[in-house]
Amino acid sequence: METIEKEKEQEIKAKKAAVWSQLIEIGLDFALYLAIPLLAFIYAGQWLDAKYHHKFFVVIGLFLALGLSTYLIYKKIKNIKDLMDKK
């Protein structure tokens, strides 16, 4: 009897660990989906501002990065929702 209870307890711990690892993965994905486009487009905007002596390329880069980040996060949430619906 004790071994069955220990096996169930270990199974529960394994499931909890799997859930936490998935949550951490999702959080890191969202952070990268925001950070990488923001950094890339803002640096590109700064470079273009310096090259052409205008001040609007950074703003354009910011809006492009936010749009791309929103799209990537939407796709990720949709994929997660589809996976959850299959279970």
ChimeraX attribute file (.defattr): number of C-alpha atoms within 10 A of each C-alpha:
attribute: neighborCount
match mode: 1-to-1
recipient: residues
	/A:1	5
	/A:2	7
	/A:3	8
	/A:4	9
	/A:5	10
	/A:6	11
	/A:7	11
	/A:8	12
	/A:9	12
	/A:10	12
	/A:11	12
	/A:12	12
	/A:13	12
	/A:14	12
	/A:15	12
	/A:16	12
	/A:17	12
	/A:18	12
	/A:19	12
	/A:20	12
	/A:21	12
	/A:22	12
	/A:23	12
	/A:24	12
	/A:25	12
	/A:26	16
	/A:27	12
	/A:28	12
	/A:29	15
	/A:30	17
	/A:31	13
	/A:32	14
	/A:33	20
	/A:34	19
	/A:35	14
	/A:36	13
	/A:37	19
	/A:38	21
	/A:39	14
	/A:40	13
	/A:41	21
	/A:42	21
	/A:43	16
	/A:44	15
	/A:45	21
	/A:46	18
	/A:47	14
	/A:48	17
	/A:49	15
	/A:50	12
	/A:51	9
	/A:52	9
	/A:53	11
	/A:54	12
	/A:55	13
	/A:56	13
	/A:57	21
	/A:58	19
	/A:59	14
	/A:60	14
	/A:61	22
	/A:62	20
	/A:63	15
	/A:64	16
	/A:65	22
	/A:66	18
	/A:67	14
	/A:68	16
	/A:69	21
	/A:70	15
	/A:71	13
	/A:72	16
	/A:73	18
	/A:74	12
	/A:75	12
	/A:76	16
	/A:77	14
	/A:78	12
	/A:79	12
	/A:80	12
	/A:81	11
	/A:82	11
	/A:83	10
	/A:84	9
	/A:85	8
	/A:86	6
	/A:87	5
